[in-house]
Amino acid sequence: MSARSFFGLLGSLVLGIGLSACTPGSSRSSSPPDTTAVETALKASDSSAQRTPAEEEPPPTDRDARSVSQRLADASVAARAKQALARHQALRRFDFSASVVRGRLTLGGDVNTREQHRAAARVTSALDGVAAVTNDVTVDGRPAAEADDPSSSDATHHTVRRGDTLSDIARRYGVSVRQLRSLNDLSASLQPGERIRVR
């Protein structure tokens, strides 16, 4: 072997050792590099990639146990309930919420009078697909039972006397006949001794 060949081989060997020392992750020790952290990370990414959506979601509740077609049917009934309320002349200005589970409609919102509260239940219970209505609509921010209570602190009542008319009572208390009718769901003539709400 000539001196030139010898020095060429020696140069290549030195260059190869130098490059391996500069390569990231290389080690001069004879033991192989620690790959535990890399393998753990790869396994974690593989398992997350193979995870199904069902594994990522919480377990289904009773409400979620409905079939897709049942959920769609319930959503359709809820939408139709809101549309029916929006078409009703006395109710269209109020913002109602409607949720349906297996045909059972729960109605929420706030109205001004007991009659509007009852009308909301009547309108929605007449819809196809509604098996029952839970009317959680409040009257002036109070539960309907409390609003129906004649002893409510801010309610004012009048006991009808012989000869009283709605217009007389309305004038006396500074309200409209329409307000009296809606507050009391008046469909018949007044009777002496009858107690009606005027405010």
Buried (B, 14 or more C-beta within 10 A) or exposed (E): EEEEEEEEEEEEEEEEEEEEEEEEEEEEEEEEEEEEEEEEEEEEEEEEEEEEEEEEEEEEEEEEEBEEEBBEBBEEBBEBBBEBBEEBEBBEEBEBEBBBBEBBBBBBBBBBBBBBBBBBBEBBBEBEBBEEBEBEBBBEEBEBEEBBEEEBEEBEBBEBEEEBEBEEBBEEEEBEBEBBBBBBEBEEEBEEEBEBBBE
